[in-house]
Amino acid sequence: MNNEQIVLELDKIFSYDGELLFKEKIDNMLSTNVFWGTSVLYDISPYELERKGLEKGKMLDVPPADKGNKFCHFLNEDENVYAIYGYLPKKDEPNQYIFIENIGNIEYIFSFDNLKKIEFVQISTLENGLKKLLINMDSECNYLEEEYKYDNSNKLVSINRKHKNINIFKNTTNFPHNICVSTFIFEYAGDDTTLLNIKWDANTLQEMRVIYTHKNK
């Protein structure tokens, strides 16, 4: 599946009845094998938390008495995460529902809000378990496209990003015009897999900025 095919697939998904789509996902929730975390402990996109400057959460040993600010991860029979529910403070019902589906070498991620409306849909192509191309689109047709490059040892070395958000870029010309392009560079400790730095050219400012540094560097 290439870029154009993914966009067509996303457009088709957003043409569905959102409530029926949510009901379909909920009806397929059969797992009682779960674990809890203080944040999402599944990478929606590679190094997403590090790129946003957020701390990784911790896995909880037992289900929390207070679900506020916690995330419940559901595992399928292969013990892979296939759904995540996120909770707001002092709330017993999820504020966000994320469903993850893998069909061959394609990964689908559906995110719904507390009103069961689609927040975003993300489609990724996989190769040997590694994400190669990702396109994330929301209900307003804002989108994020990322292409991932790896070295011979399968370490991620760069991400080429294309981004459009009508709230940021006021020209509302339809896809694929008016796109903001940027690049992430990943640096490691020699031949080790420890990530030392992430650099980003900050939306074509032509200056690579360090946006993440390993604490034990």
NUVEXTOR-762710 format. One line per field, with one value per residue: y, z, x of N, C-alpha, C in turn; residue in three letters; residue number from 1. Coordinates in Angstrom, 2 decimals. Example, Ala and Ser with C-alpha at 12.3 -4.5 7.8 and 13.67 -1.06 7.14 Angstrom:
% NUVEXTOR-762710
nc2: -5.69	-2.25
nc3: 7.80	7.08
nc1: 13.19	12.85
cac2: -4.50	-1.06
cac3: 7.80	7.14
cac1: 12.30	13.67
cc2: -3.30	0.03
cc3: 7.80	7.87
cc1: 13.20	12.90
resn: ALA	SER
resi: 1	2
***
This chain:
% NUVEXTOR-762710
nc2: -1.19	2.12	5.70	7.17	5.21	4.72	7.19	7.21	5.03	6.01	8.16	6.68	5.30	7.44	8.08	6.29	5.45	6.82	6.07	3.46	2.29	2.57	0.94	-1.52	-1.93	-2.01	-4.22	-6.24	-6.47	-8.70	-9.49	-10.28	-10.07	-7.86	-4.93	-2.20	1.22	4.26	5.87	5.79	2.80	1.71	2.13	4.38	5.71	5.51	6.36	8.35	9.60	10.57	12.40	14.25	15.25	14.04	12.11	8.61	6.38	4.26	0.77	-0.62	-2.75	-3.83	-3.50	-0.11	1.52	4.03	5.18	7.50	9.45	7.20	4.36	1.69	-1.30	-3.64	-7.04	-9.32	-12.81	-13.45	-11.95	-9.33	-5.79	-4.63	-2.82	0.28	2.06	5.30	7.40	10.26	12.50	11.50	10.13	7.45	6.35	5.74	8.33	8.27	6.01	3.62	1.57	-1.14	-2.73	-5.35	-6.27	-8.43	-6.88	-4.39	-1.89	-0.72	2.00	3.16	5.92	7.05	9.55	10.51	10.77	8.87	9.54	9.73	10.49	10.29	8.44	6.07	4.73	2.36	1.04	-2.02	-3.65	-6.52	-6.29	-3.66	-0.23	1.44	3.38	5.87	7.24	9.58	10.70	13.12	13.90	16.33	16.31	17.07	16.03	13.75	12.61	10.16	8.88	6.23	5.53	3.03	1.61	-0.96	-2.60	-2.37	-0.10	2.90	5.66	8.03	10.21	11.29	13.82	14.90	17.37	18.59	20.94	22.48	24.29	25.39	26.03	28.31	28.31	26.45	24.63	21.53	18.25	17.30	19.77	22.71	21.83	21.15	20.42	18.37	16.99	14.33	13.33	10.59	9.73	7.42	5.55	4.77	1.49	0.63	0.20	2.24	5.20	8.36	11.08	13.04	14.89	17.68	19.48	21.45	22.25	23.16	25.25	25.14	24.46	22.14	21.08	19.93	17.89	15.90	14.30	11.66	10.83	9.72	10.31
nc3: 0.00	-1.01	-0.59	-1.82	-1.94	0.77	1.62	0.16	1.36	3.97	3.51	2.76	5.13	6.80	5.66	6.63	8.95	11.99	14.58	14.23	13.47	15.81	17.53	16.31	16.86	19.69	20.10	19.33	21.38	23.36	25.14	28.36	29.28	30.50	31.04	33.10	32.83	33.57	31.45	27.86	26.85	24.49	21.39	19.37	17.22	16.14	18.79	19.75	22.23	23.12	21.09	21.54	23.91	26.25	29.28	29.57	30.64	33.51	34.08	35.87	38.69	39.62	38.92	39.04	41.84	41.52	38.44	37.17	34.96	34.04	31.93	30.28	28.86	26.43	25.67	22.94	21.93	21.19	22.85	22.09	22.07	21.48	22.01	23.73	26.53	27.72	30.63	32.21	35.02	38.00	36.70	35.71	33.34	30.12	28.47	26.09	23.40	21.93	19.19	17.81	14.89	13.01	9.77	7.75	6.42	7.20	9.52	11.38	13.20	15.28	16.81	19.24	20.84	24.08	23.40	21.61	19.04	16.08	16.60	15.33	12.55	11.81	9.52	8.89	7.05	7.27	7.51	7.96	10.60	11.20	11.13	8.12	6.62	7.56	7.90	9.37	9.97	10.84	11.73	10.53	8.32	8.72	8.60	9.08	7.75	7.76	6.88	7.45	8.06	8.37	9.78	9.00	11.19	11.95	13.45	13.96	11.97	10.70	10.12	7.72	7.53	6.64	7.04	7.68	8.92	9.37	11.31	11.92	9.50	7.52	4.91	3.31	1.26	-0.33	0.38	-1.67	-0.99	0.40	2.46	5.34	5.71	7.34	9.13	11.19	13.01	14.32	16.84	18.08	20.70	19.65	18.49	19.99	21.07	22.47	22.50	21.98	21.14	19.69	16.84	15.22	12.42	12.84	11.33	8.69	9.33	8.74	10.52	12.61	15.57	18.87	20.33	22.08	24.61	25.93	29.32	30.77	29.40
nc1: 0.85	0.71	1.38	-0.76	-2.76	-3.17	-4.23	-6.63	-7.87	-8.14	-9.90	-12.13	-12.69	-13.42	-15.80	-17.60	-20.26	-19.66	-20.54	-21.45	-19.07	-17.57	-19.13	-18.73	-16.01	-16.02	-17.68	-16.01	-14.27	-12.97	-11.08	-9.78	-7.33	-5.26	-3.18	-2.13	-1.07	0.79	0.83	0.35	1.69	2.42	3.92	2.54	3.59	7.02	9.23	7.54	6.82	9.31	9.90	7.96	8.75	7.94	7.71	8.24	5.71	4.90	4.49	1.81	1.52	-0.86	-4.41	-5.52	-7.06	-8.07	-8.83	-8.15	-6.18	-4.87	-4.02	-5.46	-4.42	-5.22	-4.69	-4.27	-4.71	-2.15	-0.71	-0.28	-0.72	-3.94	-5.89	-6.44	-7.45	-7.96	-8.07	-9.52	-8.79	-10.48	-12.51	-14.61	-15.23	-13.81	-11.92	-10.73	-10.58	-8.64	-8.03	-6.29	-5.33	-3.97	-3.45	-2.10	0.69	-0.08	-0.94	-3.64	-4.90	-7.38	-8.82	-11.05	-13.11	-14.54	-17.17	-17.57	-16.82	-14.83	-11.46	-8.94	-7.57	-5.13	-2.87	-0.39	2.38	4.14	7.32	9.00	8.21	8.85	7.92	7.37	6.08	3.79	0.60	-1.43	-4.65	-7.13	-10.59	-11.02	-9.52	-6.90	-3.51	-0.77	2.18	4.68	7.84	10.04	13.45	15.96	19.01	21.49	21.27	18.72	18.12	16.37	17.09	16.37	13.55	11.35	9.08	5.81	3.41	0.18	-2.06	-5.03	-5.56	-3.17	-1.93	-3.31	-4.26	-6.59	-6.48	-7.04	-5.58	-2.82	-1.64	0.01	1.85	3.79	7.16	9.54	12.41	13.57	16.44	18.24	20.50	22.90	24.62	27.50	27.88	25.89	22.44	21.37	19.63	20.88	20.49	17.84	17.37	15.85	14.69	12.90	10.53	11.47	13.28	15.85	17.81	19.17	17.80	18.35	16.07	15.69	17.55	19.40	19.13	21.23	23.46
cac2: 0.00	3.33	6.91	7.50	4.17	4.92	8.34	6.78	4.17	6.88	8.85	5.71	5.04	8.60	8.15	5.37	5.93	6.73	5.35	2.04	1.85	2.42	-0.23	-2.70	-2.12	-2.41	-5.58	-7.18	-6.46	-9.92	-9.81	-9.92	-10.01	-6.43	-4.33	-0.77	2.06	5.67	6.52	4.78	2.07	1.15	3.21	4.66	5.93	5.34	7.42	9.43	10.35	11.29	13.52	15.25	15.70	13.47	10.98	7.33	5.99	3.03	-0.27	-0.84	-4.18	-4.22	-2.47	1.00	1.82	5.27	5.07	8.81	9.61	5.89	3.78	0.23	-1.92	-4.95	-7.93	-10.41	-14.15	-13.47	-11.01	-8.04	-4.77	-4.35	-1.71	1.09	3.01	6.34	7.99	11.57	12.47	11.33	9.62	6.00	5.95	6.20	9.57	7.94	4.59	3.35	0.18	-1.44	-3.92	-5.69	-7.13	-8.63	-5.92	-3.09	-1.64	0.30	2.50	3.99	6.59	7.67	10.33	10.02	10.79	7.79	10.10	9.48	11.53	10.12	7.09	5.99	3.52	2.20	-0.15	-2.68	-4.54	-7.27	-5.76	-2.25	0.71	2.07	4.55	6.09	8.42	9.80	11.74	13.31	14.10	17.59	16.05	17.34	14.75	13.64	11.49	9.94	7.78	5.83	4.89	2.25	1.15	-2.41	-3.31	-2.03	1.09	4.03	6.72	9.30	10.26	12.39	14.11	15.88	17.69	19.63	21.17	23.70	25.24	26.01	26.57	28.84	27.94	25.18	23.84	20.11	17.38	17.32	21.08	23.45	20.84	21.51	19.30	18.41	15.76	13.95	12.53	9.83	9.41	6.35	5.40	3.84	0.37	0.28	0.59	3.34	6.44	9.49	12.35	13.22	16.24	18.01	20.76	22.41	22.78	23.83	26.42	24.87	24.35	20.96	21.34	18.74	17.92	14.83	13.83	10.59	11.39	9.17	10.57
cac3: 0.00	-1.07	0.02	-2.41	-1.55	2.18	1.71	-0.32	2.40	5.07	3.08	2.79	6.54	7.36	5.08	7.36	10.12	13.10	15.71	13.89	13.48	17.22	18.05	15.78	17.60	21.05	20.07	19.13	22.57	24.11	26.00	29.78	29.56	30.44	31.99	33.28	32.85	33.86	30.14	26.81	26.82	23.16	20.51	18.24	16.17	16.78	19.65	19.81	23.48	23.15	20.16	22.14	25.16	27.36	29.98	29.43	31.84	34.19	34.16	37.21	39.02	39.83	38.43	40.00	42.46	40.85	37.04	36.65	34.36	33.78	30.63	30.30	27.61	26.22	24.88	22.23	22.29	20.96	23.84	21.48	22.42	20.40	22.40	24.87	27.03	28.55	31.57	32.78	36.49	38.69	35.78	35.69	31.96	29.31	27.71	24.77	23.04	20.81	18.73	16.93	14.10	12.04	8.67	6.94	6.73	7.40	10.85	11.48	14.55	15.34	18.10	19.46	22.07	25.06	22.77	20.62	17.72	15.64	16.75	14.19	12.05	11.37	8.78	8.71	6.37	8.04	6.80	8.99	11.91	11.34	10.40	7.01	6.21	8.45	7.65	10.42	9.55	11.76	11.10	9.77	7.24	9.07	8.49	9.33	7.01	8.13	6.27	8.40	7.49	9.37	9.35	8.78	12.42	12.19	14.28	13.24	11.83	10.31	9.76	6.88	7.91	5.95	8.03	7.34	9.95	8.95	12.43	11.91	8.16	7.26	3.57	3.49	0.04	0.01	0.21	-0.81	-1.04	1.65	3.39	6.07	5.61	8.31	9.27	12.49	12.94	15.56	17.08	19.07	21.37	18.89	17.94	20.97	20.68	23.33	21.78	22.67	20.78	18.54	16.29	14.34	11.76	13.29	10.24	7.63	9.76	8.24	11.66	13.39	17.00	19.72	21.05	23.09	25.00	26.93	30.63	31.28	28.43
cac1: 0.00	1.52	0.80	-2.06	-3.71	-3.50	-5.13	-7.94	-8.43	-8.54	-11.11	-13.23	-13.02	-14.12	-17.14	-18.45	-20.98	-18.72	-21.12	-21.45	-17.68	-17.20	-19.83	-18.04	-14.75	-16.37	-18.24	-14.90	-13.44	-13.24	-9.95	-9.71	-5.90	-4.97	-2.25	-2.35	0.12	0.57	0.68	0.28	2.96	2.56	4.35	1.66	4.60	8.33	9.78	6.56	6.91	10.59	9.81	7.07	9.33	7.17	8.33	7.55	4.98	5.30	3.49	1.31	1.46	-2.25	-5.35	-5.59	-8.35	-8.47	-8.43	-7.81	-4.85	-4.27	-4.33	-5.64	-3.99	-5.82	-3.83	-4.95	-4.22	-0.70	-0.19	0.01	-1.70	-4.88	-6.77	-5.98	-8.43	-7.37	-9.02	-9.26	-8.87	-11.76	-13.51	-14.66	-15.41	-12.68	-11.99	-10.20	-10.57	-7.74	-8.10	-5.15	-5.59	-2.93	-3.91	-0.90	1.76	-0.71	-1.46	-4.68	-5.17	-8.59	-8.95	-12.36	-13.18	-15.51	-18.49	-17.51	-16.57	-13.46	-10.44	-8.05	-7.30	-3.74	-2.52	1.06	2.88	5.18	8.23	9.72	7.81	9.23	7.08	8.08	5.31	2.65	-0.23	-2.42	-5.59	-8.24	-11.89	-10.99	-8.57	-5.51	-2.84	0.66	2.77	6.07	8.58	11.09	14.65	16.69	20.33	21.57	20.91	17.31	17.93	15.79	18.10	15.76	12.14	10.93	7.69	4.97	2.39	-0.78	-3.06	-5.72	-5.54	-1.85	-1.74	-4.65	-4.69	-7.30	-6.44	-7.08	-4.42	-1.63	-1.01	0.25	2.41	5.00	8.09	10.63	13.18	14.14	17.66	18.44	21.92	23.03	25.91	28.34	27.13	24.86	21.09	20.93	19.40	21.50	19.87	16.97	17.45	14.73	14.96	11.87	9.69	12.23	14.05	17.21	18.73	18.82	17.73	18.26	14.79	15.72	18.88	19.33	19.48	22.49	24.54
cc2: 1.25	4.52	7.18	6.49	4.33	6.08	7.98	5.90	5.00	7.64	7.93	5.43	6.20	8.79	7.20	6.10	5.72	5.93	3.85	1.48	1.63	1.17	-1.52	-2.98	-2.61	-3.85	-6.64	-7.25	-7.66	-10.20	-9.40	-9.88	-8.55	-6.08	-2.82	-0.02	3.49	6.52	5.41	4.11	1.31	2.29	3.34	5.00	5.90	6.58	8.61	10.26	11.17	12.52	14.63	15.79	15.19	12.30	9.71	6.97	4.69	2.04	-0.47	-2.33	-4.69	-3.15	-1.37	1.15	3.08	5.24	6.39	8.91	8.29	5.38	2.26	-0.32	-3.33	-5.77	-8.99	-11.74	-14.31	-12.52	-9.73	-7.05	-4.54	-3.31	-1.01	2.04	4.00	7.04	9.36	11.48	12.34	10.87	8.09	5.45	6.49	7.53	9.35	6.43	4.42	1.87	-0.04	-2.75	-4.13	-6.67	-7.28	-7.65	-4.50	-3.00	-0.49	0.70	3.45	4.61	7.30	8.46	9.79	10.06	9.74	8.32	9.89	10.70	11.48	8.64	7.11	4.67	3.50	0.96	-0.69	-3.54	-5.21	-6.70	-4.30	-1.35	1.41	3.37	4.66	7.34	8.45	10.94	11.86	13.65	15.40	17.51	16.66	16.01	14.89	12.41	11.38	8.72	7.51	5.14	4.25	1.89	-0.37	-3.22	-2.96	-0.93	2.20	5.16	8.05	9.11	11.48	12.62	15.15	16.11	18.79	19.73	22.51	24.73	25.97	26.72	27.02	28.58	26.55	24.37	22.36	19.42	17.23	18.68	21.67	22.54	21.38	20.28	19.46	17.03	15.57	13.09	11.88	9.43	8.44	6.31	4.35	2.75	-0.07	0.71	1.73	4.62	7.60	10.79	12.16	14.68	16.45	19.36	21.75	23.08	23.72	25.14	26.27	24.87	23.14	21.29	20.03	18.84	16.81	14.46	12.79	11.11	10.92	9.39	11.05
cc3: 0.00	-0.49	-0.49	-2.00	-0.08	2.33	1.24	0.72	3.59	4.73	3.15	4.23	7.13	6.74	5.77	8.45	11.34	14.27	15.46	13.92	14.91	17.81	17.57	16.56	19.03	21.09	19.90	20.33	23.45	25.17	27.45	30.25	29.40	31.33	31.97	33.29	33.18	32.60	29.13	26.69	25.52	22.22	19.33	17.01	16.85	17.53	19.75	21.08	23.54	22.25	20.70	23.46	26.38	27.99	29.72	30.75	32.43	34.18	35.62	37.48	39.18	39.26	39.46	40.58	41.85	39.42	36.45	36.18	34.12	32.42	30.75	28.92	27.53	25.29	24.17	22.61	22.05	21.89	23.19	21.86	21.24	20.78	23.62	25.24	27.94	29.39	32.03	34.31	36.99	37.76	35.74	34.28	31.12	28.61	26.29	24.60	21.81	20.47	17.68	16.20	13.12	11.03	7.71	7.37	6.86	8.83	10.80	12.95	14.47	16.73	18.16	20.77	22.99	24.53	21.67	19.19	17.37	15.89	15.58	13.79	11.50	10.67	8.56	7.89	7.16	7.13	7.85	10.39	12.14	10.54	9.33	6.57	7.11	7.98	8.69	9.98	10.56	11.00	10.32	8.60	7.48	9.01	8.77	8.57	7.41	7.41	7.13	7.67	8.62	8.84	9.23	10.02	12.87	13.23	13.41	13.17	11.38	10.00	8.89	7.11	6.98	6.83	7.50	8.44	9.65	10.06	12.51	10.58	7.64	5.84	3.64	2.21	0.39	-0.25	-1.27	-0.79	0.36	2.76	4.04	6.13	6.65	8.43	10.70	12.24	14.31	15.68	18.24	19.63	20.64	18.25	18.88	20.45	21.54	22.51	22.59	22.42	19.67	18.11	15.29	13.71	11.93	12.14	9.30	8.06	9.37	9.36	12.49	14.87	17.76	20.53	22.08	23.35	26.08	28.26	31.14	30.34	29.15
cc1: 0.89	0.76	-0.60	-3.13	-4.13	-4.48	-6.53	-8.64	-8.90	-9.83	-12.32	-13.66	-13.82	-15.51	-18.12	-19.22	-20.09	-19.25	-21.13	-20.03	-17.20	-17.85	-19.16	-16.76	-15.03	-16.87	-17.15	-13.96	-13.78	-12.19	-10.17	-8.25	-5.46	-3.79	-2.46	-1.02	-0.24	0.60	0.48	1.65	3.15	2.90	3.41	2.49	5.96	8.83	8.83	6.70	8.19	10.53	8.91	7.61	8.60	7.91	7.53	6.87	5.52	4.14	3.10	1.15	0.04	-3.17	-5.52	-7.00	-8.93	-7.94	-7.96	-6.37	-4.13	-4.72	-4.37	-5.33	-4.56	-4.93	-4.67	-4.30	-2.73	0.03	0.35	-1.09	-2.64	-5.93	-6.19	-7.10	-7.72	-8.42	-8.56	-9.32	-10.31	-12.88	-13.44	-14.87	-14.25	-12.97	-11.49	-10.19	-9.68	-7.82	-7.02	-5.43	-4.43	-3.50	-2.75	0.18	1.22	-1.24	-2.46	-4.83	-6.36	-8.67	-10.30	-12.32	-14.27	-16.95	-18.59	-17.37	-15.10	-12.59	-9.47	-8.02	-5.89	-3.51	-1.01	1.34	4.06	6.05	9.12	9.45	8.14	8.29	7.91	7.41	4.10	1.92	-1.34	-3.32	-6.71	-9.51	-11.99	-10.03	-7.20	-4.77	-1.34	1.16	4.24	6.64	9.81	12.23	15.45	18.07	20.32	21.22	19.48	17.10	17.35	16.80	17.51	14.28	11.93	9.44	7.07	3.74	1.48	-1.82	-3.73	-5.79	-4.20	-1.61	-3.10	-5.15	-5.32	-7.38	-6.31	-5.75	-4.10	-0.92	-0.81	0.77	3.67	5.91	9.19	11.27	13.64	15.38	17.89	19.91	22.03	24.45	26.74	27.50	26.01	23.49	20.56	20.81	19.97	20.74	18.84	17.10	16.31	14.99	13.81	11.14	10.43	12.88	15.52	18.24	18.29	18.89	17.65	16.96	14.70	17.17	18.71	19.85	20.82	23.65	25.79
resn: MET	ASN	ASN	GLU	GLN	ILE	VAL	LEU	GLU	LEU	ASP	LYS	ILE	PHE	SER	TYR	ASP	GLY	GLU	LEU	LEU	PHE	LYS	GLU	LYS	ILE	ASP	ASN	MET	LEU	SER	THR	ASN	VAL	PHE	TRP	GLY	THR	SER	VAL	LEU	TYR	ASP	ILE	SER	PRO	TYR	GLU	LEU	GLU	ARG	LYS	GLY	LEU	GLU	LYS	GLY	LYS	MET	LEU	ASP	VAL	PRO	PRO	ALA	ASP	LYS	GLY	ASN	LYS	PHE	CYS	HIS	PHE	LEU	ASN	GLU	ASP	GLU	ASN	VAL	TYR	ALA	ILE	TYR	GLY	TYR	LEU	PRO	LYS	LYS	ASP	GLU	PRO	ASN	GLN	TYR	ILE	PHE	ILE	GLU	ASN	ILE	GLY	ASN	ILE	GLU	TYR	ILE	PHE	SER	PHE	ASP	ASN	LEU	LYS	LYS	ILE	GLU	PHE	VAL	GLN	ILE	SER	THR	LEU	GLU	ASN	GLY	LEU	LYS	LYS	LEU	LEU	ILE	ASN	MET	ASP	SER	GLU	CYS	ASN	TYR	LEU	GLU	GLU	GLU	TYR	LYS	TYR	ASP	ASN	SER	ASN	LYS	LEU	VAL	SER	ILE	ASN	ARG	LYS	HIS	LYS	ASN	ILE	ASN	ILE	PHE	LYS	ASN	THR	THR	ASN	PHE	PRO	HIS	ASN	ILE	CYS	VAL	SER	THR	PHE	ILE	PHE	GLU	TYR	ALA	GLY	ASP	ASP	THR	THR	LEU	LEU	ASN	ILE	LYS	TRP	ASP	ALA	ASN	THR	LEU	GLN	GLU	MET	ARG	VAL	ILE	TYR	THR	HIS	LYS	ASN	LYS
resi: 1	2	3	4	5	6	7	8	9	10	11	12	13	14	15	16	17	18	19	20	21	22	23	24	25	26	27	28	29	30	31	32	33	34	35	36	37	38	39	40	41	42	43	44	45	46	47	48	49	50	51	52	53	54	55	56	57	58	59	60	61	62	63	64	65	66	67	68	69	70	71	72	73	74	75	76	77	78	79	80	81	82	83	84	85	86	87	88	89	90	91	92	93	94	95	96	97	98	99	100	101	102	103	104	105	106	107	108	109	110	111	112	113	114	115	116	117	118	119	120	121	122	123	124	125	126	127	128	129	130	131	132	133	134	135	136	137	138	139	140	141	142	143	144	145	146	147	148	149	150	151	152	153	154	155	156	157	158	159	160	161	162	163	164	165	166	167	168	169	170	171	172	173	174	175	176	177	178	179	180	181	182	183	184	185	186	187	188	189	190	191	192	193	194	195	196	197	198	199	200	201	202	203	204	205	206	207	208	209	210	211	212	213	214	215	216	217
***
